[in-house]
Amino acid sequence: DDPVKLLSWMLDNYKKRVHDFKGTFTKQERVNGKLKKEQIISFMFKEEPFSLMMKWEKNAGSIDKLLYVEKEDVKKNKMRVHPTGLLAWIKSVERDPRCKDVYKSSRKPCDRFGFGRMMEDLLKVYSHARDQEDLQARYLGQKEINGRKCILIERVLPPKEEYPCKKLVVAIDLE
């Protein structure tokens, strides 16, 4: 009945139990109104210090590898990336994780990666939308995804500038 309360509980539970994880994910995003190609990316992630290594397995854009380790001094936060194409001979270059090139290929920078920061971002949007009386959320039932029992919640928001997307379906692993 209360998606904000559910997300808050999930985030608290995550912070207590999860410290690192690795996997492969598939993403396809609409960036600046344009649907990008589906990408397959393997990754390793650690919460403390916030660290991420990514390797594009399919449809890499301007980079095919990324390493990011967050520093206490925000000004020193850089990602190391391996360029593709004509610059592929370069081993790596340092880039700001929020440089304009990042937003040409993705809606989120690497410093917002991971379930914890994703839930923080979701919670912020859900809370703001609830406060503005814009939040429409409904339970879609249970579904098995890749052999895992999940519940699905759909969020629909009005097309306002402050909202990142109009419709979002979140699958929550019951375990």
N, C-alpha and C positions, 0 to 999 in steps of 0.2 A: 504493500500500500504506500510505502514511503521510500522512493528510490534514493533520496538524499541520505536517509538513515542507513539504508543498505550499503551504499557506497562508502559512507563513513566507517561502518563496521568492517567492510572488506579491506579498506586501507589500513585500519588499526591491526587487523589480523595479518595482513601482508607484512607490515613493519616488524611484527613480533616473530614471524616464522621464516621469512625469505631473506637470504643474504646474497645469493648468486644463482644464476641459471644460464643454460645455453640452449640453443635450438636453431631451427630454421623457420623463417616465416616467409609468407607470400604476401606481397602488397601490391595493390593497384589503387592509385589515388587520382583524384581530379585536382590538378594544380593550376591555379589561375584560369579556371574554366576549361582546361584541356585534360582529357582523360589520358593518363600515361600508360605505358606498357606494363603488363604484369611483371614484377620482379621477384626473384627468389634470392633470399639473403640468409647466409648462416651467420650466427653471432655467438659471442660469449659476453656475459654481463656480470658485474659485481656492484653491490650497493656501496660498500665502504672500502677504499675511496670509490666514488662513482666512476665506473670504468666500463668501456664498451669497445669491443673489437667486432667489425663486420666484414664479411667477404661476399660480394655479389656472385651468385652462381648462374644467374640468368638475367639478361637485359640490364647490364650495368650502364650507367649514364656516363658522366664525365669522370667518375672514379670507380674503382672496383674493389678497393680495400680502405678501411677507415679504422683508426685507433684514437680513442679519446679517454683521457684520465683527468678528472676534475681536480683543480687545485684550490687551496683556500683563498688565494688571491685571484679573484675573478678575472682580472686583467691578464693573467698568465694562462687562462684557459684556451688551449688551441687543440685542434684535431690534426692528426697526421693522416694524410690521404695519399693513395697511389693513383695518379691520373691514368686515364685510358687514351686511346687514339695516338696522335703524333707525339704526345708527351709521355707515353708509357715507358720510355727508357729511363725516366727519372724514378729513383727509388721511392721518394716520398717528399711531400711538401707540407708545410704547416699552414693551416687556415683557421680563421675565426669560425667557431661552430655556428654562428648566426650571420655569416656573410651573405650577401644578396644571391650568390650562386646557389646556396643551399635551397633557397625558396623557389628556385626554378625547377627543381626536381622533387621536392618534398614539402608537405605542409608543416612538418615539425623538424626542428634541428636535433642533432644527436644528443644534446644535453637534456632533452625531454624524453629520452628513450626509457623503456622499462615499465613494468606494471605499476610500480609505486607512483612515478611521476604522471603516468597516463591516468591513474585513478585520481590523483590530485587535480589534474586538468579537467577531468570529467566532473568531479565534485564541484569545482569552481563554476562551471557552466550550469550544472543542474541547480546549484544554490542560487545563482544569479537569476536564472529563468524562473525558479519558484518565487523568489522575492518580487519579480516583475509580473507575476501571475501569468507567465507565458509557458510554463512547463506542462506538457502533456506526455504522460508516460503510461504505458500499459504492459501488463504481463502477457507474453505470447505463449506461455506454457513451457513444457520440457521438450528437449530434443537431444538426440545423441549426435555428437560431433566427434569424428575420429575415435569412436569407441568410448567417449567420455559423456556422462550424463550432465547436461547443462540446462539452465533456465535461461529464457530469452526475455529481454526487456527492450521495448521499443520506445525511443524518445523522439517526439516531433516538436519542433520549435518554429515560430514564425520566421520568415526570411528577413531578419534584422542584422545589421552590420556587426553587432556585438556577439553573434552566435557563429561558431565555426562551420556548422552544417545544419541543414533543416531536419534531416532524418538520420537516426543512428539506431542500430540494433546491437545490443551488447549481449554476448553469450557468457554466462557465468558458470564455471565448472563447479558442480555441487560438492566435489571433494575438497 
